[in-house]
Amino acid sequence: MRCSFRLERVRVDIGVTVNLWPDGAVEQAKALHQSLTIGDREWHKLKSNADRRGAELLAAALTQLLQDGEKRDVEAMTEQALGWIRRELKDPGCPHR
């Protein structure tokens, strides 16, 4: 019997894909990401908050991971989040006209 394994799901030879994430995990990750997303009305107040920016990106990365997104995108979002958390990234501000 031949099986191929991936971190987030297992494909068995009969062609059935079994999801290894707990029920509701994807929906919870999406809800968390939506909750942490900085909207238009909050942008100027929160755009420089490094922890908030990092949390938003980590939630986006988690959502992508759980939905079998591109691994390089998940890694890029995680690295960018770490840049905010470590205070290596800062908001460049609005360009002057």
Secondary structure, DSSP 8 states (H G I E B T S, - for coil): ---EE-SSEEE-TTS-EEE-S-TTHHHHHHHHHHHHS--TTTHHHHTT-HHHHHHHHHHHHHHHHHTT--HHHHHHHHHHHHHHHTT----------
